[in-house]
Amino acid sequence: MTDREATLEDLAARLREREAVSDAFLAKSFTDRLLVLDLEDGTALPAEIRDLLADHDLRGANEVYGNERDDPSLAGDLSDATRHQFVDTRTRGDHQSYVVD
């Protein structure tokens, strides 16, 4: 595990302790590392969490990928939560994706 990955794993663990957060975990999308954040149903993303993520160079996936959505991080609704995705812009493009020959 790299230092960066350990830092983001620690951040995800701290976010899981927050009242509005159902889950937080790292994932990979092609060549990018993502921090996925599930918020309890009906809860808006608190500004202090968005600021904390920005301080760690994590930006909303919609914003980073140029998706035309009102919310820069909203990925969709789950049965009892809303999912937000944030791209690790510090290491963007550094992760090898799986290639099928």
Number of C-alpha atoms within 10 A of each C-alpha: 7 7 8 13 14 11 13 21 17 13 18 19 14 11 20 18 12 12 9 18 19 18 18 22 18 18 13 15 12 12 14 19 23 23 23 22 25 25 25 19 16 11 12 10 20 10 9 9 13 16 13 13 21 15 10 16 14 24 24 25 23 20 17 16 11 10 12 9 11 9 14 19 23 20 19 11 14 12 7 12 19 21 21 23 24 28 27 26 19 14 15 14 14 12 13 11 12 8 6 4 3
